[in-house]
Amino acid sequence: MRKIIIFSLAVSLGILTACSGGNAAAKVDQSKLADAKKRDMDISKGAPVISLDKKEFDFGTVTDGDIIETTFIVTNTGKSPLIITDAKTTCGCTVPTWPKDKPIAPGESTEIAVKFNTNGKGGGRQVKDVTLFTNTAVGREILRIKGIVNKKK
């Protein structure tokens, strides 16, 4: 029992002394600090708000192997620039295209193009989601395409 107490004290002392070295202020990257201040100023103006012309696209009934394409119109109805940082899909058969690293100014719109390759998907209902990761208060938006894919005859 005595060995456990001594070992615990030694570990605690080691942790406390490891955290006390150096000047933390000297380690701050000034360029990142400036970026953070700009972001905070933008947030204080009001977060961007994403508005969509549609959240879901029903492509109806198609045949296995068809390529489905649609476009979603995204409008920034907020007060600061909208940034779409990423777009993730539920499978590799669905490919979104969005303006990477290009902020959408308040009041402006842009297109999110989505392609769905139905090859090998024949035999029933298909639902594919595209999740947009944004700098809005919510942080993400889900777009959906759906329909029925029939097998080739």
Buried (B, 14 or more C-beta within 10 A) or exposed (E): EEEEEEEEEEEEEEEEEEEEEEEEEEEEEEEEEEEEEEEEEBEEEEBBBBEBEEEBBEBEEBEBBBEBEBEBEBBBEBBBBBBBEEBEBEEEBBBBEBBEEEBBEBEEEBEBEBBBBBEEBBEEEBEBBBBBBBBBEEEBBEBBBBBBBBEEE
